[in-house]
Amino acid sequence: MTSIKIPKEITEIFPYERIRPIQDKLIYTTYSSLKSGKNVIIEGANGLGKTVATLTSCIPIAREKELQIIHVCRTNKQADRVIAELKEIAKTTPISGVSLRGRREMCPHPLVQKHADDAATASVLCGQLKKLRKCEYHNRMSETLPHMKNVLKVLKTIPSSSTEINDLCEESRICPYELILKLIEDVDVIAASYQYIFNPSIREVFMNKVSRAMDEILLIVDECHNIIDTSINISSDQLSLYSVRQALKEVKAFSKHEFLRLVRFLAEHLEENKQRMDIEIKIDAKDLLMKMSREVDMTIDLDYADKFISAGMKIQREYLARNKPPRSYIHRIGQFLRKLIVTKNRSEFLHLLTNYQTRGEGRGVKYEVVSLDARFTTKRVFEYVYKSVHISGTIDPIDAYSKIVGMDSLPLVKEVLDSPYTESNVQGYIVNKLSTKLSDRTPENYRKMCEVIAEAANNTPANTGIFAASYVVMNSLLDAGLERLLEKPLFYETRKMTASANDRLVNEFKRLSSKGGATLLGVLGGRSSEGADFPGEQMNTCIIVGIPYARPTTRIESQIAYLDDQFYKKGREYGYIIPAIRRACQAAGRPVRSINDRGLIIFLDYRFGHNYTLKFLPLWLKQNTHPLEYETGRVTEITRNFYGN
């Protein structure tokens, strides 16, 4: 029996034997809020079963109002997990659904696989191949063909992941991406990345395929804390010196001499600012556009930018005809000029000249248009959809989130759920006297940190994760002799490590969990601290070394000043404090991915214990976290007691 009375229309479709305590509150709050015409934001710990609870709460509402559920996530793996839960629900009620990946990942055509290293290139390649009827996979997509009729008939009635559809299409030699686009109009649930709803250019194409208005969509935003940075990135743009130099080559190769003066000006201007002492220089977009206009003796406006874009599209087609990647840098300049022109008078955008280190140890320089306000992307979405449900394990304070994404004026229910964890499976400790404040970054303190880490890792049954505030802190731990003190293999990220190399590192670390254990050292906000899950024995103990406050750059100071103006002097809290604490808490949750996992979490920075900072920790973590006096051997004792060694 559950402690809250759940409506019959939900209990009839809930696929598991029973609805657990706390999970019942999640279901009841979501369903009753939607029923009364309100949006929902809920924080709940990992392991509650938030995905299945949210789906079963939304399905009756969607059926009653004839809505389509779109469940947006950060990763493809999370989208496939939605379909896995939907398959369980399908055992109790007829339901259909599909997870959607990008064209670049799903397209089977050899040219796309070989040349499309980004979504834009994949789209251009695909469009041209279809137009020229050079794609056999697309040519076999006619719904009058027997194999297509059978496939569509089946997939419109059952939940199917993009991986399953990919395998099915491989046998029939049809395009899985195009097949999914044919399905999405008719299925009950679509699971996809944030881009399909929040990126305006992708959303327009997607919604045309869905054949619904935004107010016919019931939107679920999974791990919703990620949508703030995602939305800011979607609204931002950049143009590098490398791209401008490549555009110069295109101008000469394709005799586009009408663009020569502007492209040469951009190259010279960027070159002049390369390797300056300042990493970021704030620039006046209107002044830069005026200089461009004087250089070419005409006004740089949207029509002028569109000339670059049109010329770039012709170059793309020409490259494709030569069986070359259809990437045009003249097109890239046109897109950037549009962004620069549109944002030149807008206070929610910052314009920068940025110096950076390239992968090959060289120096690069670029123009940037930086969005300072997530609402530029999110507000219209949340106002236009029927209603939205937001779920996360680290979203409190919810008031801050609702304001930052532009939901504070909408009818809204906010809920922080109780924690399902007791001290028998989750314990946290904040070690006093040690921190990564600049004044505390001494060799002696790093040595003490290494001793604490070693005591915890060496007495943990299987794997330990260590996540440092920055690469500087991480390298300082290595310099202080961390590896020498550890009795288990140490794996660590590097600043220039590729995604595939990082995946191999993490997989090897996970493999050793059943062979005596290992230790993984990474940075907060990196791939391992947020993009990977470590259920069961894959990570027992998690150690957070420092608070990952951003460096006080022009970008960060501008964001704080802008948010200060928008939210009554809350800029530092909203743009600096909360994002740092949230990154640390995301990493702290890596070992606890289900209700039965056990995790020992150690914060190696006394600032986590300050009353002001402590209030930003999620409830599931805060209620089982205690201060700890630093003393040799104390962490060994705590670790052994926790794991019953």
WONOR-V397404 format. One record per residue. N is the residue number from 0. RES is the residue in one letter. D_CENTER is the distance of its C-alpha to the mean C-alpha in Angstrom with 2 decimals. Layout:
BEGIN
n & res & d_center
N & RES & D_CENTER
N & RES & D_CENTER
END
This chain:
BEGIN
n & res & d_center
0 & M & 37.10
1 & T & 34.22
2 & S & 34.87
3 & I & 33.75
4 & K & 35.33
5 & I & 32.80
6 & P & 33.94
7 & K & 35.62
8 & E & 33.42
9 & I & 30.51
10 & T & 32.58
11 & E & 33.94
12 & I & 30.61
13 & F & 28.86
14 & P & 28.95
15 & Y & 29.56
16 & E & 32.82
17 & R & 32.04
18 & I & 29.56
19 & R & 28.92
20 & P & 29.58
21 & I & 26.65
22 & Q & 25.06
23 & D & 28.00
24 & K & 27.10
25 & L & 23.59
26 & I & 25.25
27 & Y & 28.05
28 & T & 26.04
29 & T & 23.69
30 & Y & 26.67
31 & S & 29.11
32 & S & 26.79
33 & L & 26.06
34 & K & 29.75
35 & S & 30.75
36 & G & 28.50
37 & K & 25.84
38 & N & 22.06
39 & V & 20.61
40 & I & 18.17
41 & I & 18.48
42 & E & 17.52
43 & G & 18.63
44 & A & 18.65
45 & N & 17.29
46 & G & 20.01
47 & L & 21.25
48 & G & 20.51
49 & K & 18.29
50 & T & 17.35
51 & V & 21.02
52 & A & 22.22
53 & T & 20.11
54 & L & 21.08
55 & T & 24.73
56 & S & 24.75
57 & C & 23.53
58 & I & 25.65
59 & P & 29.01
60 & I & 27.88
61 & A & 26.53
62 & R & 29.85
63 & E & 31.95
64 & K & 30.41
65 & E & 29.86
66 & L & 26.12
67 & Q & 23.42
68 & I & 20.44
69 & I & 17.05
70 & H & 14.37
71 & V & 10.81
72 & C & 7.99
73 & R & 4.56
74 & T & 7.08
75 & N & 10.74
76 & K & 12.11
77 & Q & 11.05
78 & A & 12.59
79 & D & 15.62
80 & R & 15.99
81 & V & 16.52
82 & I & 19.25
83 & A & 20.74
84 & E & 21.30
85 & L & 22.61
86 & K & 25.10
87 & E & 26.45
88 & I & 26.85
89 & A & 28.64
90 & K & 31.33
91 & T & 32.38
92 & T & 31.89
93 & P & 31.50
94 & I & 27.87
95 & S & 26.04
96 & G & 22.45
97 & V & 20.34
98 & S & 16.84
99 & L & 15.96
100 & R & 14.48
101 & G & 14.84
102 & R & 18.38
103 & R & 17.97
104 & E & 17.17
105 & M & 19.84
106 & C & 22.65
107 & P & 25.60
108 & H & 27.63
109 & P & 28.58
110 & L & 28.23
111 & V & 24.60
112 & Q & 23.84
113 & K & 25.74
114 & H & 24.81
115 & A & 21.44
116 & D & 18.93
117 & D & 16.67
118 & A & 16.20
119 & A & 18.85
120 & T & 21.40
121 & A & 20.96
122 & S & 21.62
123 & V & 24.67
124 & L & 26.03
125 & C & 25.73
126 & G & 27.34
127 & Q & 30.20
128 & L & 30.85
129 & K & 31.15
130 & K & 33.32
131 & L & 35.63
132 & R & 35.62
133 & K & 34.80
134 & C & 32.22
135 & E & 34.10
136 & Y & 31.08
137 & H & 30.82
138 & N & 34.63
139 & R & 34.84
140 & M & 32.61
141 & S & 35.58
142 & E & 35.71
143 & T & 39.48
144 & L & 39.19
145 & P & 39.90
146 & H & 36.95
147 & M & 34.53
148 & K & 36.35
149 & N & 36.09
150 & V & 32.41
151 & L & 31.45
152 & K & 33.84
153 & V & 32.28
154 & L & 28.57
155 & K & 29.09
156 & T & 30.30
157 & I & 28.01
158 & P & 24.33
159 & S & 23.15
160 & S & 20.03
161 & S & 19.16
162 & T & 20.48
163 & E & 23.73
164 & I & 24.16
165 & N & 23.67
166 & D & 26.44
167 & L & 28.63
168 & C & 28.44
169 & E & 29.28
170 & E & 32.60
171 & S & 33.38
172 & R & 32.19
173 & I & 30.30
174 & C & 26.87
175 & P & 24.16
176 & Y & 21.86
177 & E & 24.87
178 & L & 25.95
179 & I & 22.78
180 & L & 23.21
181 & K & 26.75
182 & L & 25.67
183 & I & 23.07
184 & E & 25.86
185 & D & 27.66
186 & V & 25.30
187 & D & 24.66
188 & V & 20.95
189 & I & 18.16
190 & A & 14.85
191 & A & 12.32
192 & S & 8.86
193 & Y & 8.08
194 & Q & 9.89
195 & Y & 13.08
196 & I & 13.63
197 & F & 12.22
198 & N & 13.18
199 & P & 16.97
200 & S & 18.36
201 & I & 16.48
202 & R & 17.13
203 & E & 20.80
204 & V & 21.35
205 & F & 19.48
206 & M & 21.47
207 & N & 24.63
208 & K & 24.19
209 & V & 23.53
210 & S & 26.71
211 & R & 25.89
212 & A & 25.62
213 & M & 22.65
214 & D & 24.97
215 & E & 25.40
216 & I & 21.81
217 & L & 20.87
218 & L & 17.12
219 & I & 15.17
220 & V & 11.72
221 & D & 10.43
222 & E & 8.68
223 & C & 9.28
224 & H & 8.89
225 & N & 5.19
226 & I & 7.00
227 & I & 9.12
228 & D & 7.49
229 & T & 6.03
230 & S & 9.66
231 & I & 11.29
232 & N & 10.11
233 & I & 11.34
234 & S & 14.54
235 & S & 15.21
236 & D & 17.15
237 & Q & 19.16
238 & L & 22.32
239 & S & 23.47
240 & L & 27.07
241 & Y & 26.53
242 & S & 25.66
243 & V & 28.71
244 & R & 30.95
245 & Q & 29.98
246 & A & 30.74
247 & L & 34.14
248 & K & 34.86
249 & E & 34.00
250 & V & 36.31
251 & K & 39.12
252 & A & 38.44
253 & F & 38.35
254 & S & 40.87
255 & K & 38.61
256 & H & 40.78
257 & E & 40.14
258 & F & 36.76
259 & L & 38.20
260 & R & 39.01
261 & L & 35.60
262 & V & 33.66
263 & R & 36.17
264 & F & 35.81
265 & L & 32.02
266 & A & 32.57
267 & E & 35.30
268 & H & 33.47
269 & L & 30.41
270 & E & 32.81
271 & E & 34.70
272 & N & 31.67
273 & K & 30.52
274 & Q & 30.80
275 & R & 31.68
276 & M & 31.58
277 & D & 28.97
278 & I & 25.40
279 & E & 24.47
280 & I & 27.17
281 & K & 26.87
282 & I & 28.59
283 & D & 30.22
284 & A & 28.89
285 & K & 32.20
286 & D & 34.21
287 & L & 32.33
288 & L & 32.83
289 & M & 36.48
290 & K & 37.01
291 & M & 35.63
292 & S & 37.96
293 & R & 40.93
294 & E & 40.18
295 & V & 40.27
296 & D & 42.81
297 & M & 40.92
298 & T & 38.31
299 & I & 34.67
300 & D & 33.41
301 & L & 31.20
302 & D & 34.04
303 & Y & 34.20
304 & A & 30.46
305 & D & 30.90
306 & K & 33.70
307 & F & 31.32
308 & I & 28.91
309 & S & 31.90
310 & A & 33.34
311 & G & 30.06
312 & M & 29.89
313 & K & 33.46
314 & I & 32.64
315 & Q & 29.80
316 & R & 32.38
317 & E & 34.85
318 & Y & 32.57
319 & L & 31.91
320 & A & 35.68
321 & R & 36.07
322 & N & 33.49
323 & K & 31.23
324 & P & 27.50
325 & P & 27.43
326 & R & 25.62
327 & S & 27.37
328 & Y & 26.91
329 & I & 29.30
330 & H & 26.91
331 & R & 24.08
332 & I & 26.42
333 & G & 27.23
334 & Q & 23.65
335 & F & 23.24
336 & L & 26.65
337 & R & 25.70
338 & K & 22.74
339 & L & 25.11
340 & I & 27.87
341 & V & 25.95
342 & T & 24.47
343 & K & 27.60
344 & N & 28.94
345 & R & 25.84
346 & S & 25.37
347 & E & 21.63
348 & F & 21.12
349 & L & 21.97
350 & H & 23.56
351 & L & 23.66
352 & L & 25.30
353 & T & 23.25
354 & N & 24.67
355 & Y & 22.59
356 & Q & 23.41
357 & T & 22.95
358 & R & 22.33
359 & G & 26.11
360 & E & 27.16
361 & G & 28.07
362 & R & 27.20
363 & G & 25.41
364 & V & 25.41
365 & K & 23.52
366 & Y & 23.55
367 & E & 20.46
368 & V & 19.95
369 & V & 17.48
370 & S & 16.48
371 & L & 17.29
372 & D & 16.71
373 & A & 13.74
374 & R & 16.65
375 & F & 17.53
376 & T & 14.83
377 & T & 14.53
378 & K & 18.17
379 & R & 19.82
380 & V & 17.60
381 & F & 18.36
382 & E & 21.96
383 & Y & 22.56
384 & V & 21.26
385 & Y & 23.87
386 & K & 21.94
387 & S & 18.43
388 & V & 17.53
389 & H & 14.68
390 & I & 14.19
391 & S & 12.68
392 & G & 14.39
393 & T & 13.86
394 & I & 14.31
395 & D & 17.97
396 & P & 19.54
397 & I & 18.79
398 & D & 21.07
399 & A & 18.93
400 & Y & 15.80
401 & S & 18.11
402 & K & 19.60
403 & I & 16.60
404 & V & 15.23
405 & G & 18.88
406 & M & 19.92
407 & D & 22.74
408 & S & 25.42
409 & L & 24.59
410 & P & 26.35
411 & L & 24.10
412 & V & 24.36
413 & K & 22.48
414 & E & 22.85
415 & V & 22.12
416 & L & 23.34
417 & D & 25.63
418 & S & 24.57
419 & P & 25.84
420 & Y & 26.28
421 & T & 29.56
422 & E & 30.48
423 & S & 31.53
424 & N & 27.99
425 & V & 25.88
426 & Q & 27.38
427 & G & 26.04
428 & Y & 28.12
429 & I & 27.91
430 & V & 30.25
431 & N & 32.50
432 & K & 33.88
433 & L & 30.99
434 & S & 28.09
435 & T & 26.29
436 & K & 27.78
437 & L & 29.39
438 & S & 32.81
439 & D & 32.05
440 & R & 30.83
441 & T & 34.21
442 & P & 35.18
443 & E & 36.74
444 & N & 33.66
445 & Y & 31.48
446 & R & 34.25
447 & K & 34.17
448 & M & 30.40
449 & C & 30.99
450 & E & 33.76
451 & V & 31.63
452 & I & 28.88
453 & A & 31.63
454 & E & 33.35
455 & A & 30.27
456 & A & 29.17
457 & N & 32.76
458 & N & 33.46
459 & T & 30.34
460 & P & 31.31
461 & A & 28.48
462 & N & 25.26
463 & T & 24.04
464 & G & 20.75
465 & I & 21.12
466 & F & 18.31
467 & A & 19.71
468 & A & 18.89
469 & S & 19.13
470 & Y & 20.61
471 & V & 23.88
472 & V & 24.03
473 & M & 23.10
474 & N & 25.84
475 & S & 28.24
476 & L & 27.98
477 & L & 28.82
478 & D & 31.66
479 & A & 32.96
480 & G & 33.62
481 & L & 30.84
482 & E & 31.24
483 & R & 34.99
484 & L & 34.72
485 & L & 32.48
486 & E & 34.34
487 & K & 31.48
488 & P & 29.70
489 & L & 27.03
490 & F & 23.95
491 & Y & 21.98
492 & E & 19.24
493 & T & 20.43
494 & R & 19.01
495 & K & 19.66
496 & M & 18.66
497 & T & 17.17
498 & A & 14.41
499 & S & 17.38
500 & A & 19.42
501 & N & 16.86
502 & D & 16.67
503 & R & 20.48
504 & L & 20.69
505 & V & 18.63
506 & N & 20.61
507 & E & 23.84
508 & F & 23.01
509 & K & 22.39
510 & R & 25.61
511 & L & 27.65
512 & S & 26.86
513 & S & 29.91
514 & K & 32.02
515 & G & 32.44
516 & G & 28.91
517 & A & 27.09
518 & T & 25.05
519 & L & 21.63
520 & L & 21.05
521 & G & 17.70
522 & V & 16.08
523 & L & 14.06
524 & G & 10.49
525 & G & 11.09
526 & R & 10.29
527 & S & 12.85
528 & S & 12.24
529 & E & 8.77
530 & G & 8.20
531 & A & 11.79
532 & D & 14.11
533 & F & 17.71
534 & P & 19.87
535 & G & 23.62
536 & E & 25.23
537 & Q & 22.32
538 & M & 21.75
539 & N & 24.39
540 & T & 24.26
541 & C & 21.42
542 & I & 22.51
543 & I & 20.66
544 & V & 22.52
545 & G & 22.27
546 & I & 20.09
547 & P & 17.46
548 & Y & 18.78
549 & A & 17.88
550 & R & 20.90
551 & P & 23.00
552 & T & 22.50
553 & T & 23.55
554 & R & 19.99
555 & I & 19.50
556 & E & 23.07
557 & S & 22.73
558 & Q & 19.69
559 & I & 21.73
560 & A & 24.79
561 & Y & 23.18
562 & L & 21.71
563 & D & 25.12
564 & D & 26.81
565 & Q & 24.66
566 & F & 24.55
567 & Y & 27.93
568 & K & 27.42
569 & K & 24.16
570 & G & 22.38
571 & R & 22.44
572 & E & 21.28
573 & Y & 18.42
574 & G & 17.29
575 & Y & 18.29
576 & I & 19.22
577 & I & 16.72
578 & P & 13.51
579 & A & 15.40
580 & I & 16.64
581 & R & 13.36
582 & R & 12.00
583 & A & 15.38
584 & C & 15.35
585 & Q & 12.12
586 & A & 14.02
587 & A & 17.21
588 & G & 16.09
589 & R & 15.57
590 & P & 19.26
591 & V & 19.52
592 & R & 17.88
593 & S & 20.98
594 & I & 23.96
595 & N & 26.18
596 & D & 24.21
597 & R & 25.68
598 & G & 24.02
599 & L & 25.70
600 & I & 23.53
601 & I & 25.16
602 & F & 24.20
603 & L & 26.05
604 & D & 26.24
605 & Y & 28.74
606 & R & 26.83
607 & F & 24.63
608 & G & 27.98
609 & H & 28.82
610 & N & 29.27
611 & Y & 27.01
612 & T & 24.06
613 & L & 24.83
614 & K & 24.37
615 & F & 20.61
616 & L & 20.23
617 & P & 19.35
618 & L & 22.64
619 & W & 22.24
620 & L & 22.06
621 & K & 24.44
622 & Q & 27.28
623 & N & 27.82
624 & T & 27.38
625 & H & 30.54
626 & P & 31.81
627 & L & 33.32
628 & E & 36.19
629 & Y & 35.78
630 & E & 38.62
631 & T & 39.08
632 & G & 38.91
633 & R & 37.32
634 & V & 33.87
635 & T & 35.73
636 & E & 37.55
637 & I & 34.50
638 & T & 32.60
639 & R & 35.70
640 & N & 36.42
641 & F & 32.94
642 & Y & 32.91
643 & G & 36.67
644 & N & 37.53
END
